[in-house]
Amino acid sequence: MQRYSVIEEKNQREIVLLRGRGCRYRRCAFCDYHEDASADEAANLEINRAVLSQVTGRFGVLEVINSGSFCELDDSTIELIADTCKKKSIKKVHFECHWLYRNHIPELRERFAREGVAVVMKTGVETFDADYREQVMKKGIRERNPEILSQGFDECCLLFGLPGQTVDSMKKDIETGLGYFKRVCVNIMVENSAPLKPDDAVRHQFVEKIYPLYKDNPRVDILLNNTDFGVGTKEE
């Protein structure tokens, strides 16, 4: 699996897909990313060390994803990330975290601040329609207030292309995200082994009506395919 890539357009950065213990929640109706996981911490560390060895520090910015939350990476991997940032003069590192584990964020920020590295935290809100998020997506976020949802986080992910979503609802989600977060990452649903399947009509509506409005917005990343950042694909 391709686990290292470089994003050269918006928000330039290097990105790595590391392997950890896997998402503890594992109940989102749309997600099977938790399958990229192992309880073997030694094996995970070996993979992660090889991936992080490719980081050059080219932009001084690194994004770390791991098919779950940062707190599902072992301590040795966290130390390895910090050491990589120090050696490669990286001053900003992006992580992801489920809302349920938000109380772990301050400690991580403090850990990296000691190395002079700022932590940018992203969370998967998926939609600000709380009823849809919990009844259909099964996301596990009971909070309805977007201002509270944004506390402790810098960026959010949204998920579109699902049954029942509309042009108006998708646009409202993006605008809400931009109102409360510094950046928004829009993911378009691609069919996987999870029970919730994409709706092709909604996907087409997004591409036709929403994508042109935001494709050049420097605060909005749009992934029409979940591997558009260059990680997660099978290596040749």
ABEGO torsion letter per residue (X at the ends): XBABBBBABBGBBBBBBBBBAEBAAGABAABAAAABBBABAAAAAAAAAAAAAABAGAAGBBBBBAGEBAAABBAAAAAAAAAAAAAAGBABBBBBBBAAAAAAAAAAAAAAAAAGBBBBBBBBAGBABAAAAAAAAGAGBABABAAAAABGBABBBBBBGBBGBBAAAAAAAAAAAAAABABBBBBBBBBBABABBBBAAAAAAAAAAAAAAAAABAABBBBABAAAAGBGBBBX
